[in-house]
């Protein structure tokens, strides 16, 4: 079967429109998801994503024996979002949803379903990504999580030796 130029343009237009509508529908479904108890802003998937990102960004070590996933940063992040404007809440929630699905491209699995060592590799890769917009968005999330991590009593007990201004007291 031979395709004419018009038929090819028509097929391309239909395909592009279908992809745009599907992508837009997916993003729209993530945009304003209701929270799940006990959270005020986060739903269960977003809270699990915060826990997994925290575990990948802040693994337990010899210096600070506290894994980010055990620091209850999901509650911290939820309270942090609660204090933000609605648009910023939605954008950060959207970023969490997108990061979970971004792992599909390289791992064939959602971020939440990847093993912890793969999650750590993904976070390291994302923090050094060539796209400065994506890299900055990822760094922003990690900075927000690090505020909660360093404020945790177990972490701040160790960190206060480096800050003589009353940190951790």
C-alpha positions in Angstrom: 0.0 0.0 0.0 1.3 3.4 -1.0 0.8 6.4 1.3 0.2 9.7 -0.2 1.7 12.8 1.4 -1.8 13.9 2.6 -2.4 10.5 4.2 1.0 10.7 5.9 0.3 14.2 7.3 -3.2 13.1 8.4 -1.8 10.0 10.3 1.0 12.2 11.8 -1.5 14.8 13.0 -3.8 12.1 14.5 -0.9 10.4 16.2 0.6 13.7 17.6 -2.8 14.8 18.8 -3.5 11.4 20.5 -0.1 11.5 22.2 -0.7 15.1 23.4 -4.2 14.3 24.7 -3.1 11.1 26.4 -0.1 12.9 28.0 -2.2 15.8 29.1 -4.8 13.5 30.5 -2.2 11.7 32.6 -0.7 14.9 33.9 -4.2 16.2 34.7 -5.0 13.0 36.7 -1.9 13.7 38.8 -2.5 17.4 39.2 -5.0 17.7 42.0 -5.0 14.3 43.8 -6.7 14.3 47.2 -4.7 13.5 50.3 -4.9 10.2 52.2 -5.1 9.9 56.0 -2.9 10.7 58.0 -1.6 13.3 55.6 -3.0 16.8 54.9 -1.6 17.2 51.4 0.1 14.0 50.2 -1.6 10.9 49.0 -0.2 7.5 49.8 1.9 7.2 46.6 3.4 10.6 47.0 4.2 9.8 50.7 5.9 6.6 49.7 7.8 8.5 47.0 9.1 10.9 49.7 10.1 8.0 51.9 11.9 6.3 49.0 13.6 9.5 47.8 14.7 10.2 51.4 16.1 6.7 51.8 18.0 7.0 48.5 19.4 10.5 49.3 20.2 9.9 52.9 21.4 6.3 53.5 22.3 5.3 57.0 26.1 5.5 57.6 28.8 5.2 60.3 28.6 9.0 61.0 24.9 9.3 61.3 23.1 6.1 62.0 19.8 7.3 60.5 18.4 6.3 57.1 16.3 9.0 55.5 13.5 6.5 55.0 13.3 6.1 58.8 13.3 9.8 59.6 9.6 10.3 59.0 10.3 12.8 56.3 6.9 12.0 54.7 5.2 13.8 57.6 7.7 16.6 57.5 7.2 17.1 53.8 3.5 17.0 54.2 3.6 19.8 56.8 6.0 21.7 54.6 3.6 21.5 51.7 0.7 22.5 53.9 2.4 25.9 54.5 2.8 26.5 50.8 0.5 28.1 48.2 -1.9 25.7 46.4 0.0 26.0 43.1 3.4 25.1 44.7 1.8 22.2 46.5 0.4 20.8 43.3 3.7 21.3 41.4 5.7 19.5 44.0 3.2 16.7 44.1 3.3 16.5 40.3 7.1 16.3 40.5 6.8 13.4 42.9 4.4 11.6 40.6 6.6 12.2 37.6 9.8 11.0 39.3 8.1 7.8 40.2 7.3 7.2 36.6 10.5 8.5 35.2 12.3 5.3 36.3 10.2 3.4 33.8 12.4 4.8 31.0 15.7 3.5 32.3 14.6 0.7 34.7 11.3 -0.6 33.2 9.8 -0.2 36.6 8.4 2.6 38.8 10.9 4.2 41.2 8.9 2.8 44.1 9.4 -0.7 42.8 13.1 -0.5 42.2 15.6 -1.9 44.8 17.2 0.6 47.2 20.6 0.5 45.4 18.9 1.3 42.1 17.0 4.1 43.7 20.2 5.6 45.0 21.8 5.3 41.6 18.8 7.0 40.0 18.8 9.9 42.5 22.6 10.4 41.9 22.0 10.4 38.2 19.1 12.8 38.4 21.1 15.2 40.6 23.7 15.5 37.9 21.4 15.4 34.9 22.4 17.5 31.8 19.1 19.4 31.8 19.6 22.2 34.3 15.8 22.6 34.7 15.4 18.9 35.7 18.5 18.9 37.8 17.4 22.1 39.7 14.0 20.6 40.3 15.5 17.5 41.7 18.0 19.4 43.8 15.1 21.5 45.2 13.3 18.4 46.4 16.4 17.0 48.0 17.1 20.3 49.7 13.6 20.4 51.2 14.0 16.8 52.4 17.5 17.6 53.8 15.9 20.4 56.0 13.8 17.7 57.6 16.6 15.2 57.8 19.1 17.5 59.5 16.4 18.7 61.9 15.7 15.1 63.1 16.9 14.7 66.7 19.2 11.8 65.8 20.9 13.7 62.9 21.0 17.1 64.6 22.7 15.5 67.7 25.7 14.7 65.5 25.5 17.9 63.3 25.4 20.3 66.2 29.2 19.9 66.8 29.7 21.7 63.5 27.4 24.6 64.2 28.1 26.6 67.4 25.0 28.8 67.0 22.6 26.5 68.9 21.8 24.0 66.1 20.3 20.8 67.4 19.4 22.2 70.9 
